[in-house]
């Protein structure tokens, strides 16, 4: 819900503390509205996995949040 505005961050990894491998909670809370920050901070991070595209478009050829949520993630 947070508008992008003039935010220069473009990757999820920019919201992760490289020293700990955990969410940079202060940064997430500073950049995003509370509702978005709280949802993001609940997402568990798995260290040592490469970032990959893990979803596919729907049968009509369009991406949807539902298609992303129903796609199995490669281990």
PQR file with spaces between the fields and no chain letter, atoms N, CA, C, O and H, PARSE charges and radii, in Angstrom:
ATOM       1  N    UNK     1       0.809   -1.182    0.000 -0.4000 1.5000
ATOM       2  CA   UNK     1       0.000    0.000    0.000 -0.0000 2.0000
ATOM       3  C    UNK     1       0.865    1.264    0.000  0.5500 1.7000
ATOM       4  O    UNK     1       0.435    2.314   -0.478 -0.5500 1.4000
ATOM       5  N    UNK     2       2.071    1.160    0.532 -0.4000 1.5000
ATOM       6  CA   UNK     2       2.941    2.323    0.610 -0.0000 2.0000
ATOM       7  C    UNK     2       3.266    2.828   -0.793  0.5500 1.7000
ATOM       8  O    UNK     2       3.714    2.045   -1.631 -0.5500 1.4000
ATOM       9  H    UNK     2       2.421    0.308    0.920  0.4000 1.0000
ATOM      10  N    UNK     3       3.053    4.110   -1.070 -0.4000 1.5000
ATOM      11  CA   UNK     3       3.447    4.636   -2.385 -0.0000 2.0000
ATOM      12  C    UNK     3       4.963    4.594   -2.544  0.5500 1.7000
ATOM      13  O    UNK     3       5.698    4.796   -1.577 -0.5500 1.4000
ATOM      14  H    UNK     3       2.689    4.745   -0.390  0.4000 1.0000
ATOM      15  N    UNK     4       5.421    4.338   -3.739 -0.4000 1.5000
ATOM      16  CA   UNK     4       6.863    4.243   -3.982 -0.0000 2.0000
ATOM      17  C    UNK     4       7.551    5.587   -3.753  0.5500 1.7000
ATOM      18  O    UNK     4       8.634    5.632   -3.171 -0.5500 1.4000
ATOM      19  H    UNK     4       4.824    4.175   -4.524  0.4000 1.0000
ATOM      20  N    UNK     5       6.945    6.666   -4.196 -0.4000 1.5000
ATOM      21  CA   UNK     5       7.527    7.993   -3.984 -0.0000 2.0000
ATOM      22  C    UNK     5       8.925    8.104   -4.554  0.5500 1.7000
ATOM      23  O    UNK     5       9.174    7.676   -5.681 -0.5500 1.4000
ATOM      24  H    UNK     5       6.064    6.630   -4.669  0.4000 1.0000
ATOM      25  N    UNK     6       9.835    8.671   -3.789 -0.4000 1.5000
ATOM      26  CA   UNK     6      11.213    8.872   -4.240 -0.0000 2.0000
ATOM      27  C    UNK     6      12.163    7.835   -3.654  0.5500 1.7000
ATOM      28  O    UNK     6      13.370    8.066   -3.581 -0.5500 1.4000
ATOM      29  H    UNK     6       9.632    9.019   -2.874  0.4000 1.0000
ATOM      30  N    UNK     7      11.628    6.703   -3.239 -0.4000 1.5000
ATOM      31  CA   UNK     7      12.431    5.635   -2.658 -0.0000 2.0000
ATOM      32  C    UNK     7      13.380    5.068   -3.710  0.5500 1.7000
ATOM      33  O    UNK     7      12.942    4.684   -4.795 -0.5500 1.4000
ATOM      34  H    UNK     7      10.647    6.515   -3.298  0.4000 1.0000
ATOM      35  N    UNK     8      14.660    5.011   -3.406 -0.4000 1.5000
ATOM      36  CA   UNK     8      15.653    4.532   -4.354 -0.0000 2.0000
ATOM      37  C    UNK     8      15.919    3.031   -4.248  0.5500 1.7000
ATOM      38  O    UNK     8      16.618    2.465   -5.089 -0.5500 1.4000
ATOM      39  H    UNK     8      15.016    5.323   -2.525  0.4000 1.0000
ATOM      40  N    UNK     9      15.372    2.388   -3.228 -0.4000 1.5000
ATOM      41  CA   UNK     9      15.586    0.955   -3.077 -0.0000 2.0000
ATOM      42  C    UNK     9      14.784    0.208   -4.131  0.5500 1.7000
ATOM      43  O    UNK     9      13.623    0.530   -4.383 -0.5500 1.4000
ATOM      44  H    UNK     9      14.804    2.848   -2.545  0.4000 1.0000
ATOM      45  N    UNK    10      15.409   -0.792   -4.746 -0.4000 1.5000
ATOM      46  CA   UNK    10      14.717   -1.519   -5.801 -0.0000 2.0000
ATOM      47  C    UNK    10      14.683   -3.026   -5.571  0.5500 1.7000
ATOM      48  O    UNK    10      14.011   -3.744   -6.312 -0.5500 1.4000
ATOM      49  H    UNK    10      16.352   -1.053   -4.542  0.4000 1.0000
ATOM      50  N    UNK    11      15.396   -3.518   -4.560 -0.4000 1.5000
ATOM      51  CA   UNK    11      15.454   -4.957   -4.319 -0.0000 2.0000
ATOM      52  C    UNK    11      15.120   -5.261   -2.867  0.5500 1.7000
ATOM      53  O    UNK    11      15.388   -4.461   -1.971 -0.5500 1.4000
ATOM      54  H    UNK    11      15.942   -2.935   -3.958  0.4000 1.0000
ATOM      55  N    UNK    12      14.538   -6.413   -2.654 -0.4000 1.5000
ATOM      56  CA   UNK    12      14.229   -6.844   -1.297 -0.0000 2.0000
ATOM      57  C    UNK    12      15.503   -6.906   -0.464  0.5500 1.7000
ATOM      58  O    UNK    12      15.490   -6.563    0.718 -0.5500 1.4000
ATOM      59  H    UNK    12      14.320   -7.063   -3.382  0.4000 1.0000
ATOM      60  N    UNK    13      16.597   -7.338   -1.071 -0.4000 1.5000
ATOM      61  CA   UNK    13      17.846   -7.473   -0.322 -0.0000 2.0000
ATOM      62  C    UNK    13      18.305   -6.148    0.289  0.5500 1.7000
ATOM      63  O    UNK    13      19.082   -6.145    1.244 -0.5500 1.4000
ATOM      64  H    UNK    13      16.608   -7.616   -2.031  0.4000 1.0000
ATOM      65  N    UNK    14      17.836   -5.036   -0.247 -0.4000 1.5000
ATOM      66  CA   UNK    14      18.179   -3.729    0.311 -0.0000 2.0000
ATOM      67  C    UNK    14      17.541   -3.514    1.682  0.5500 1.7000
ATOM      68  O    UNK    14      17.954   -2.625    2.427 -0.5500 1.4000
ATOM      69  H    UNK    14      17.204   -5.038   -1.022  0.4000 1.0000
ATOM      70  N    UNK    15      16.540   -4.321    2.012 -0.4000 1.5000
ATOM      71  CA   UNK    15      15.858   -4.207    3.302 -0.0000 2.0000
ATOM      72  C    UNK    15      16.395   -5.198    4.331  0.5500 1.7000
ATOM      73  O    UNK    15      15.865   -5.303    5.437 -0.5500 1.4000
ATOM      74  H    UNK    15      16.205   -5.043    1.407  0.4000 1.0000
ATOM      75  N    UNK    16      17.451   -5.924    3.959 -0.4000 1.5000
ATOM      76  CA   UNK    16      18.037   -6.941    4.833 -0.0000 2.0000
ATOM      77  C    UNK    16      19.390   -6.458    5.338  0.5500 1.7000
ATOM      78  O    UNK    16      20.215   -5.969    4.567 -0.5500 1.4000
ATOM      79  H    UNK    16      17.882   -5.838    3.060  0.4000 1.0000
ATOM      80  N    UNK    17      19.602   -6.599    6.624 -0.4000 1.5000
ATOM      81  CA   UNK    17      20.879   -6.219    7.249 -0.0000 2.0000
ATOM      82  C    UNK    17      21.930   -7.247    6.830  0.5500 1.7000
ATOM      83  O    UNK    17      21.807   -8.419    7.185 -0.5500 1.4000
ATOM      84  H    UNK    17      18.932   -6.996    7.250  0.4000 1.0000
ATOM      85  N    UNK    18      22.966   -6.835    6.077 -0.4000 1.5000
ATOM      86  CA   UNK    18      23.952   -7.802    5.593 -0.0000 2.0000
ATOM      87  C    UNK    18      24.765   -8.447    6.713  0.5500 1.7000
ATOM      88  O    UNK    18      25.290   -9.546    6.535 -0.5500 1.4000
ATOM      89  H    UNK    18      23.066   -5.883    5.789  0.4000 1.0000
ATOM      90  N    UNK    19      24.877   -7.791    7.850 -0.4000 1.5000
ATOM      91  CA   UNK    19      25.657   -8.341    8.961 -0.0000 2.0000
ATOM      92  C    UNK    19      24.927   -9.481    9.663  0.5500 1.7000
ATOM      93  O    UNK    19      25.554  -10.434   10.125 -0.5500 1.4000
ATOM      94  H    UNK    19      24.451   -6.898    7.995  0.4000 1.0000
ATOM      95  N    UNK    20      23.592   -9.380    9.741 -0.4000 1.5000
ATOM      96  CA   UNK    20      22.835  -10.388   10.481 -0.0000 2.0000
ATOM      97  C    UNK    20      22.026  -11.320    9.585  0.5500 1.7000
ATOM      98  O    UNK    20      21.683  -12.429    9.993 -0.5500 1.4000
ATOM      99  H    UNK    20      23.083   -8.606    9.366  0.4000 1.0000
ATOM     100  N    UNK    21      21.721  -10.877    8.367 -0.4000 1.5000
ATOM     101  CA   UNK    21      20.875  -11.662    7.480 -0.0000 2.0000
ATOM     102  C    UNK    21      19.403  -11.561    7.833  0.5500 1.7000
ATOM     103  O    UNK    21      18.577  -12.289    7.282 -0.5500 1.4000
ATOM     104  H    UNK    21      22.000   -9.975    8.036  0.4000 1.0000
ATOM     105  N    UNK    22      19.069  -10.662    8.749 -0.4000 1.5000
ATOM     106  CA   UNK    22      17.682  -10.442    9.170 -0.0000 2.0000
ATOM     107  C    UNK    22      17.168   -9.148    8.561  0.5500 1.7000
ATOM     108  O    UNK    22      17.936   -8.342    8.035 -0.5500 1.4000
ATOM     109  H    UNK    22      19.740  -10.071    9.197  0.4000 1.0000
ATOM     110  N    UNK    23      15.845   -8.962    8.643 -0.4000 1.5000
ATOM     111  CA   UNK    23      15.272   -7.702    8.187 -0.0000 2.0000
ATOM     112  C    UNK    23      15.915   -6.550    8.942  0.5500 1.7000
ATOM     113  O    UNK    23      16.150   -6.652   10.146 -0.5500 1.4000
ATOM     114  H    UNK    23      15.221   -9.616    9.070  0.4000 1.0000
ATOM     115  N    UNK    24      16.196   -5.474    8.259 -0.4000 1.5000
ATOM     116  CA   UNK    24      16.624   -4.235    8.909 -0.0000 2.0000
ATOM     117  C    UNK    24      15.335   -3.547    9.365  0.5500 1.7000
ATOM     118  O    UNK    24      14.765   -2.729    8.643 -0.5500 1.4000
ATOM     119  H    UNK    24      16.005   -5.391    7.281  0.4000 1.0000
ATOM     120  N    UNK    25      14.890   -3.892   10.569 -0.4000 1.5000
ATOM     121  CA   UNK    25      13.575   -3.452   11.046 -0.0000 2.0000
ATOM     122  C    UNK    25      13.429   -1.937   11.039  0.5500 1.7000
ATOM     123  O    UNK    25      12.384   -1.417   10.648 -0.5500 1.4000
ATOM     124  H    UNK    25      15.352   -4.556   11.155  0.4000 1.0000
ATOM     125  N    UNK    26      14.456   -1.233   11.463 -0.4000 1.5000
ATOM     126  CA   UNK    26      14.366    0.229   11.495 -0.0000 2.0000
ATOM     127  C    UNK    26      14.157    0.790   10.091  0.5500 1.7000
ATOM     128  O    UNK    26      13.328    1.677    9.889 -0.5500 1.4000
ATOM     129  H    UNK    26      15.305   -1.655   11.780  0.4000 1.0000
ATOM     130  N    UNK    27      14.913    0.270    9.121 -0.4000 1.5000
ATOM     131  CA   UNK    27      14.793    0.742    7.743 -0.0000 2.0000
ATOM     132  C    UNK    27      13.414    0.426    7.181  0.5500 1.7000
ATOM     133  O    UNK    27      12.779    1.281    6.564 -0.5500 1.4000
ATOM     134  H    UNK    27      15.587   -0.450    9.285  0.4000 1.0000
ATOM     135  N    UNK    28      12.949   -0.810    7.398 -0.4000 1.5000
ATOM     136  CA   UNK    28      11.627   -1.209    6.902 -0.0000 2.0000
ATOM     137  C    UNK    28      10.553   -0.290    7.478  0.5500 1.7000
ATOM     138  O    UNK    28       9.665    0.168    6.759 -0.5500 1.4000
ATOM     139  H    UNK    28      13.465   -1.505    7.899  0.4000 1.0000
ATOM     140  N    UNK    29      10.642   -0.026    8.779 -0.4000 1.5000
ATOM     141  CA   UNK    29       9.639    0.820    9.430 -0.0000 2.0000
ATOM     142  C    UNK    29       9.749    2.279    9.001  0.5500 1.7000
ATOM     143  O    UNK    29       8.748    2.994    8.969 -0.5500 1.4000
ATOM     144  H    UNK    29      11.363   -0.399    9.363  0.4000 1.0000
ATOM     145  N    UNK    30      10.955    2.720    8.672 -0.4000 1.5000
ATOM     146  CA   UNK    30      11.148    4.102    8.212 -0.0000 2.0000
ATOM     147  C    UNK    30      10.616    4.306    6.793  0.5500 1.7000
ATOM     148  O    UNK    30      10.077    5.368    6.482 -0.5500 1.4000
ATOM     149  H    UNK    30      11.768    2.138    8.698  0.4000 1.0000
ATOM     150  N    UNK    31      10.763    3.307    5.942 -0.4000 1.5000
ATOM     151  CA   UNK    31      10.415    3.450    4.530 -0.0000 2.0000
ATOM     152  C    UNK    31       8.957    3.157    4.210  0.5500 1.7000
ATOM     153  O    UNK    31       8.398    3.715    3.266 -0.5500 1.4000
ATOM     154  H    UNK    31      11.201    2.445    6.195  0.4000 1.0000
ATOM     155  N    UNK    32       8.348    2.287    4.992 -0.4000 1.5000
ATOM     156  CA   UNK    32       7.026    1.783    4.628 -0.0000 2.0000
ATOM     157  C    UNK    32       5.972    2.160    5.654  0.5500 1.7000
ATOM     158  O    UNK    32       6.270    2.387    6.827 -0.5500 1.4000
ATOM     159  H    UNK    32       8.802    1.833    5.758  0.4000 1.0000
ATOM     160  N    UNK    33       4.745    2.221    5.188 -0.4000 1.5000
ATOM     161  CA   UNK    33       3.628    2.438    6.093 -0.0000 2.0000
ATOM     162  C    UNK    33       3.580    1.281    7.078  0.5500 1.7000
ATOM     163  O    UNK    33       4.040    0.181    6.773 -0.5500 1.4000
ATOM     164  H    UNK    33       4.503    2.037    4.235  0.4000 1.0000
ATOM     165  N    UNK    34       3.028    1.527    8.248 -0.4000 1.5000
ATOM     166  CA   UNK    34       3.005    0.535    9.321 -0.0000 2.0000
ATOM     167  C    UNK    34       2.386   -0.789    8.877  0.5500 1.7000
ATOM     168  O    UNK    34       2.920   -1.853    9.191 -0.5500 1.4000
ATOM     169  H    UNK    34       2.655    2.421    8.496  0.4000 1.0000
ATOM     170  N    UNK    35       1.283   -0.739    8.163 -0.4000 1.5000
ATOM     171  CA   UNK    35       0.615   -1.965    7.725 -0.0000 2.0000
ATOM     172  C    UNK    35       1.539   -2.802    6.833  0.5500 1.7000
ATOM     173  O    UNK    35       1.585   -4.023    6.978 -0.5500 1.4000
ATOM     174  H    UNK    35       0.849    0.125    7.908  0.4000 1.0000
ATOM     175  N    UNK    36       2.274   -2.166    5.916 -0.4000 1.5000
ATOM     176  CA   UNK    36       3.193   -2.885    5.036 -0.0000 2.0000
ATOM     177  C    UNK    36       4.414   -3.378    5.805  0.5500 1.7000
ATOM     178  O    UNK    36       4.846   -4.516    5.624 -0.5500 1.4000
ATOM     179  H    UNK    36       2.236   -1.174    5.799  0.4000 1.0000
ATOM     180  N    UNK    37       4.964   -2.532    6.654 -0.4000 1.5000
ATOM     181  CA   UNK    37       6.153   -2.902    7.443 -0.0000 2.0000
ATOM     182  C    UNK    37       5.852   -4.126    8.303  0.5500 1.7000
ATOM     183  O    UNK    37       6.658   -5.055    8.363 -0.5500 1.4000
ATOM     184  H    UNK    37       4.613   -1.608    6.802  0.4000 1.0000
ATOM     185  N    UNK    38       4.711   -4.134    8.961 -0.4000 1.5000
ATOM     186  CA   UNK    38       4.361   -5.267    9.827 -0.0000 2.0000
ATOM     187  C    UNK    38       4.228   -6.557    9.034  0.5500 1.7000
ATOM     188  O    UNK    38       4.656   -7.615    9.496 -0.5500 1.4000
ATOM     189  H    UNK    38       4.056   -3.380    8.912  0.4000 1.0000
ATOM     190  N    UNK    39       3.640   -6.482    7.844 -0.4000 1.5000
ATOM     191  CA   UNK    39       3.484   -7.682    7.018 -0.0000 2.0000
ATOM     192  C    UNK    39       4.845   -8.183    6.539  0.5500 1.7000
ATOM     193  O    UNK    39       5.103   -9.386    6.563 -0.5500 1.4000
ATOM     194  H    UNK    39       3.293   -5.623    7.468  0.4000 1.0000
ATOM     195  N    UNK    40       5.711   -7.278    6.107 -0.4000 1.5000
ATOM     196  CA   UNK    40       7.031   -7.668    5.615 -0.0000 2.0000
ATOM     197  C    UNK    40       7.866   -8.291    6.723  0.5500 1.7000
ATOM     198  O    UNK    40       8.529   -9.305    6.508 -0.5500 1.4000
ATOM     199  H    UNK    40       5.501   -6.300    6.087  0.4000 1.0000
ATOM     200  N    UNK    41       7.837   -7.692    7.901 -0.4000 1.5000
ATOM     201  CA   UNK    41       8.651   -8.192    9.013 -0.0000 2.0000
ATOM     202  C    UNK    41       8.193   -9.563    9.499  0.5500 1.7000
ATOM     203  O    UNK    41       8.925  -10.222   10.238 -0.5500 1.4000
ATOM     204  H    UNK    41       7.298   -6.868    8.076  0.4000 1.0000
ATOM     205  N    UNK    42       7.013  -10.006    9.107 -0.4000 1.5000
ATOM     206  CA   UNK    42       6.535  -11.344    9.462 -0.0000 2.0000
ATOM     207  C    UNK    42       7.027  -12.410    8.486  0.5500 1.7000
ATOM     208  O    UNK    42       6.895  -13.603    8.759 -0.5500 1.4000
ATOM     209  H    UNK    42       6.418   -9.471    8.507  0.4000 1.0000
ATOM     210  N    UNK    43       7.588  -11.998    7.362 -0.4000 1.5000
ATOM     211  CA   UNK    43       8.074  -12.947    6.361 -0.0000 2.0000
ATOM     212  C    UNK    43       9.412  -13.509    6.830  0.5500 1.7000
ATOM     213  O    UNK    43      10.365  -12.754    7.022 -0.5500 1.4000
ATOM     214  H    UNK    43       7.695  -11.029    7.140  0.4000 1.0000
ATOM     215  N    UNK    44       9.494  -14.818    7.015 -0.4000 1.5000
ATOM     216  CA   UNK    44      10.775  -15.399    7.455 -0.0000 2.0000
ATOM     217  C    UNK    44      11.801  -15.342    6.327  0.5500 1.7000
ATOM     218  O    UNK    44      11.472  -15.526    5.155 -0.5500 1.4000
ATOM     219  H    UNK    44       8.720  -15.432    6.859  0.4000 1.0000
ATOM     220  N    UNK    45      13.030  -15.089    6.703 -0.4000 1.5000
ATOM     221  CA   UNK    45      14.115  -15.054    5.728 -0.0000 2.0000
ATOM     222  C    UNK    45      14.917  -16.345    5.823  0.5500 1.7000
ATOM     223  O    UNK    45      15.214  -16.830    6.915 -0.5500 1.4000
ATOM     224  H    UNK    45      13.297  -14.940    7.655  0.4000 1.0000
ATOM     225  N    UNK    46      15.259  -16.888    4.673 -0.4000 1.5000
ATOM     226  CA   UNK    46      16.056  -18.108    4.618 -0.0000 2.0000
ATOM     227  C    UNK    46      17.419  -17.727    4.062  0.5500 1.7000
ATOM     228  O    UNK    46      17.532  -17.278    2.922 -0.5500 1.4000
ATOM     229  H    UNK    46      15.017  -16.495    3.786  0.4000 1.0000
ATOM     230  N    UNK    47      18.446  -17.907    4.871 -0.4000 1.5000
ATOM     231  CA   UNK    47      19.788  -17.513    4.453 -0.0000 2.0000
ATOM     232  C    UNK    47      20.409  -18.574    3.558  0.5500 1.7000
ATOM     233  O    UNK    47      20.126  -19.765    3.696 -0.5500 1.4000
ATOM     234  H    UNK    47      18.354  -18.272    5.798  0.4000 1.0000
ATOM     235  N    UNK    48      21.256  -18.128    2.642 -0.4000 1.5000
ATOM     236  CA   UNK    48      21.990  -19.029    1.780 -0.0000 2.0000
ATOM     237  C    UNK    48      21.240  -19.485    0.543  0.5500 1.7000
ATOM     238  O    UNK    48      21.699  -20.387   -0.157 -0.5500 1.4000
ATOM     239  H    UNK    48      21.485  -17.161    2.530  0.4000 1.0000
ATOM     240  N    UNK    49      20.099  -18.882    0.261 -0.4000 1.5000
ATOM     241  CA   UNK    49      19.359  -19.237   -0.955 -0.0000 2.0000
ATOM     242  C    UNK    49      19.430  -18.087   -1.933  0.5500 1.7000
ATOM     243  O    UNK    49      19.326  -16.920   -1.557 -0.5500 1.4000
ATOM     244  H    UNK    49      19.725  -18.149    0.830  0.4000 1.0000
ATOM     245  N    UNK    50      19.609  -18.436   -3.194 -0.4000 1.5000
ATOM     246  CA   UNK    50      19.658  -17.428   -4.241 -0.0000 2.0000
ATOM     247  C    UNK    50      18.256  -16.925   -4.553  0.5500 1.7000
ATOM     248  O    UNK    50      17.296  -17.695   -4.549 -0.5500 1.4000
ATOM     249  H    UNK    50      19.694  -19.384   -3.500  0.4000 1.0000
ATOM     250  N    UNK    51      18.142  -15.627   -4.824 -0.4000 1.5000
ATOM     251  CA   UNK    51      16.865  -15.043   -5.218 -0.0000 2.0000
ATOM     252  C    UNK    51      16.470  -15.572   -6.593  0.5500 1.7000
ATOM     253  O    UNK    51      17.268  -15.543   -7.531 -0.5500 1.4000
ATOM     254  H    UNK    51      18.922  -15.000   -4.828  0.4000 1.0000
ATOM     255  N    UNK    52      15.238  -16.051   -6.705 -0.4000 1.5000
ATOM     256  CA   UNK    52      14.738  -16.538   -7.987 -0.0000 2.0000
ATOM     257  C    UNK    52      13.298  -16.092   -8.173  0.5500 1.7000
ATOM     258  O    UNK    52      12.601  -15.801   -7.201 -0.5500 1.4000
ATOM     259  H    UNK    52      14.591  -16.074   -5.943  0.4000 1.0000
ATOM     260  N    UNK    53      12.860  -16.039   -9.407 -0.4000 1.5000
ATOM     261  CA   UNK    53      11.452  -15.797   -9.689 -0.0000 2.0000
ATOM     262  C    UNK    53      10.739  -17.106   -9.399  0.5500 1.7000
ATOM     263  O    UNK    53      11.107  -18.147   -9.943 -0.5500 1.4000
ATOM     264  H    UNK    53      13.427  -16.275  -10.197  0.4000 1.0000
ATOM     265  N    UNK    54       9.721  -17.064   -8.546 -0.4000 1.5000
ATOM     266  CA   UNK    54       9.119  -18.308   -8.081 -0.0000 2.0000
ATOM     267  C    UNK    54       7.631  -18.401   -8.379  0.5500 1.7000
ATOM     268  O    UNK    54       6.909  -19.106   -7.675 -0.5500 1.4000
ATOM     269  H    UNK    54       9.422  -16.218   -8.105  0.4000 1.0000
ATOM     270  N    UNK    55       7.160  -17.709   -9.403 -0.4000 1.5000
ATOM     271  CA   UNK    55       5.755  -17.807   -9.755 -0.0000 2.0000
ATOM     272  C    UNK    55       5.590  -17.721  -11.259  0.5500 1.7000
ATOM     273  O    UNK    55       6.530  -17.412  -11.991 -0.5500 1.4000
ATOM     274  H    UNK    55       7.748  -17.136   -9.975  0.4000 1.0000
ATOM     275  N    UNK    56       4.409  -17.992  -11.689 -0.4000 1.5000
ATOM     276  CA   UNK    56       4.114  -17.984  -13.114 -0.0000 2.0000
ATOM     277  C    UNK    56       2.820  -17.214  -13.319  0.5500 1.7000
ATOM     278  O    UNK    56       2.017  -17.081  -12.395 -0.5500 1.4000
ATOM     279  H    UNK    56       3.645  -18.243  -11.094  0.4000 1.0000
ATOM     280  N    UNK    57       2.621  -16.716  -14.509 -0.4000 1.5000
ATOM     281  CA   UNK    57       1.388  -15.995  -14.822 -0.0000 2.0000
ATOM     282  C    UNK    57       0.203  -16.957  -14.775  0.5500 1.7000
ATOM     283  O    UNK    57       0.380  -18.174  -14.723 -0.5500 1.4000
ATOM     284  H    UNK    57       3.273  -16.824  -15.260  0.4000 1.0000
ATOM     285  N    UNK    58      -0.991  -16.402  -14.794 -0.4000 1.5000
ATOM     286  CA   UNK    58      -2.212  -17.211  -14.764 -0.0000 2.0000
ATOM     287  C    UNK    58      -2.503  -17.769  -16.156  0.5500 1.7000
ATOM     288  O    UNK    58      -1.784  -17.470  -17.109 -0.5500 1.4000
ATOM     289  H    UNK    58      -1.134  -15.414  -14.836  0.4000 1.0000
ATOM     290  N    UNK    59      -3.544  -18.569  -16.271 -0.4000 1.5000
ATOM     291  CA   UNK    59      -3.890  -19.179  -17.559 -0.0000 2.0000
ATOM     292  C    UNK    59      -4.191  -18.135  -18.628  0.5500 1.7000
ATOM     293  O    UNK    59      -3.994  -18.388  -19.816 -0.5500 1.4000
ATOM     294  H    UNK    59      -4.128  -18.811  -15.496  0.4000 1.0000
ATOM     295  N    UNK    60      -4.672  -16.952  -18.208 -0.4000 1.5000
ATOM     296  CA   UNK    60      -4.969  -15.919  -19.201 -0.0000 2.0000
ATOM     297  C    UNK    60      -3.728  -15.098  -19.561  0.5500 1.7000
ATOM     298  O    UNK    60      -3.812  -14.152  -20.344 -0.5500 1.4000
ATOM     299  H    UNK    60      -4.831  -16.747  -17.242  0.4000 1.0000
ATOM     300  N    UNK    61      -2.573  -15.462  -18.984 -0.4000 1.5000
ATOM     301  CA   UNK    61      -1.331  -14.801  -19.344 -0.0000 2.0000
ATOM     302  C    UNK    61      -0.943  -13.628  -18.469  0.5500 1.7000
ATOM     303  O    UNK    61       0.083  -12.991  -18.708 -0.5500 1.4000
ATOM     304  H    UNK    61      -2.504  -16.231  -18.348  0.4000 1.0000
ATOM     305  N    UNK    62      -1.750  -13.329  -17.452 -0.4000 1.5000
ATOM     306  CA   UNK    62      -1.461  -12.208  -16.572 -0.0000 2.0000
ATOM     307  C    UNK    62      -0.978  -12.688  -15.218  0.5500 1.7000
ATOM     308  O    UNK    62      -1.380  -13.748  -14.738 -0.5500 1.4000
ATOM     309  H    UNK    62      -2.584  -13.846  -17.258  0.4000 1.0000
ATOM     310  N    UNK    63      -0.116  -11.899  -14.613 -0.4000 1.5000
ATOM     311  CA   UNK    63       0.332  -12.182  -13.260 -0.0000 2.0000
ATOM     312  C    UNK    63      -0.760  -11.774  -12.276  0.5500 1.7000
ATOM     313  O    UNK    63      -1.443  -10.771  -12.483 -0.5500 1.4000
ATOM     314  H    UNK    63       0.210  -11.038  -15.003  0.4000 1.0000
ATOM     315  N    UNK    64      -0.924  -12.546  -11.210 -0.4000 1.5000
ATOM     316  CA   UNK    64      -1.820  -12.154  -10.129 -0.0000 2.0000
ATOM     317  C    UNK    64      -1.169  -12.539   -8.803  0.5500 1.7000
ATOM     318  O    UNK    64      -0.314  -13.424   -8.761 -0.5500 1.4000
ATOM     319  H    UNK    64      -0.369  -13.361  -11.042  0.4000 1.0000
ATOM     320  N    UNK    65      -1.569  -11.887   -7.739 -0.4000 1.5000
ATOM     321  CA   UNK    65      -1.046  -12.233   -6.417 -0.0000 2.0000
ATOM     322  C    UNK    65      -1.404  -13.675   -6.099  0.5500 1.7000
ATOM     323  O    UNK    65      -0.598  -14.398   -5.513 -0.5500 1.4000
ATOM     324  H    UNK    65      -2.264  -11.169   -7.773  0.4000 1.0000
ATOM     325  N    UNK    66      -2.594  -14.098   -6.473 -0.4000 1.5000
ATOM     326  CA   UNK    66      -3.006  -15.477   -6.232 -0.0000 2.0000
ATOM     327  C    UNK    66      -2.080  -16.483   -6.897  0.5500 1.7000
ATOM     328  O    UNK    66      -1.768  -17.520   -6.312 -0.5500 1.4000
ATOM     329  H    UNK    66      -3.248  -13.511   -6.949  0.4000 1.0000
ATOM     330  N    UNK    67      -1.637  -16.186   -8.119 -0.4000 1.5000
ATOM     331  CA   UNK    67      -0.729  -17.128   -8.797 -0.0000 2.0000
ATOM     332  C    UNK    67       0.615  -17.172   -8.097  0.5500 1.7000
ATOM     333  O    UNK    67       1.256  -18.222   -8.065 -0.5500 1.4000
ATOM     334  H    UNK    67      -1.891  -15.344   -8.594  0.4000 1.0000
ATOM     335  N    UNK    68       1.058  -16.053   -7.533 -0.4000 1.5000
ATOM     336  CA   UNK    68       2.326  -16.033   -6.801 -0.0000 2.0000
ATOM     337  C    UNK    68       2.202  -16.823   -5.509  0.5500 1.7000
ATOM     338  O    UNK    68       3.133  -17.531   -5.124 -0.5500 1.4000
ATOM     339  H    UNK    68       0.538  -15.199   -7.559  0.4000 1.0000
ATOM     340  N    UNK    69       1.071  -16.712   -4.842 -0.4000 1.5000
ATOM     341  CA   UNK    69       0.887  -17.406   -3.569 -0.0000 2.0000
ATOM     342  C    UNK    69       0.691  -18.893   -3.735  0.5500 1.7000
ATOM     343  O    UNK    69       0.969  -19.657   -2.810 -0.5500 1.4000
ATOM     344  H    UNK    69       0.315  -16.137   -5.155  0.4000 1.0000
ATOM     345  N    UNK    70       0.221  -19.323   -4.885 -0.4000 1.5000
ATOM     346  CA   UNK    70      -0.054  -20.753   -5.083 -0.0000 2.0000
ATOM     347  C    UNK    70       1.106  -21.493   -5.710  0.5500 1.7000
ATOM     348  O    UNK    70       1.045  -22.716   -5.838 -0.5500 1.4000
ATOM     349  H    UNK    70      -0.004  -18.702   -5.637  0.4000 1.0000
ATOM     350  N    UNK    71       2.154  -20.806   -6.105 -0.4000 1.5000
ATOM     351  CA   UNK    71       3.291  -21.438   -6.773 -0.0000 2.0000
ATOM     352  C    UNK    71       4.224  -22.072   -5.755  0.5500 1.7000
ATOM     353  O    UNK    71       4.586  -21.435   -4.766 -0.5500 1.4000
ATOM     354  H    UNK    71       2.203  -19.813   -6.001  0.4000 1.0000
ATOM     355  N    UNK    72       4.621  -23.329   -5.986 -0.4000 1.5000
ATOM     356  CA   UNK    72       5.604  -23.943   -5.080 -0.0000 2.0000
ATOM     357  C    UNK    72       6.968  -23.299   -5.284  0.5500 1.7000
ATOM     358  O    UNK    72       7.339  -22.968   -6.411 -0.5500 1.4000
ATOM     359  H    UNK    72       4.327  -23.847   -6.789  0.4000 1.0000
ATOM     360  N    UNK    73       7.703  -23.124   -4.220 -0.4000 1.5000
ATOM     361  CA   UNK    73       9.042  -22.533   -4.276 -0.0000 2.0000
ATOM     362  C    UNK    73      10.045  -23.660   -4.381  0.5500 1.7000
ATOM     363  O    UNK    73       9.984  -24.628   -3.623 -0.5500 1.4000
ATOM     364  H    UNK    73       7.402  -23.393   -3.305  0.4000 1.0000
ATOM     365  N    UNK    74      10.963  -23.537   -5.315 -0.4000 1.5000
ATOM     366  CA   UNK    74      12.000  -24.555   -5.493 -0.0000 2.0000
ATOM     367  C    UNK    74      12.909  -24.603   -4.283  0.5500 1.7000
ATOM     368  O    UNK    74      13.302  -23.565   -3.751 -0.5500 1.4000
ATOM     369  H    UNK    74      11.012  -22.751   -5.931  0.4000 1.0000
ATOM     370  N    UNK    75      13.242  -25.799   -3.850 -0.4000 1.5000
ATOM     371  CA   UNK    75      14.128  -25.950   -2.680 -0.0000 2.0000
ATOM     372  C    UNK    75      15.564  -25.967   -3.096  0.5500 1.7000
ATOM     373  O    UNK    75      16.450  -26.086   -2.250 -0.5500 1.4000
ATOM     374  H    UNK    75      12.922  -26.643   -4.282  0.4000 1.0000
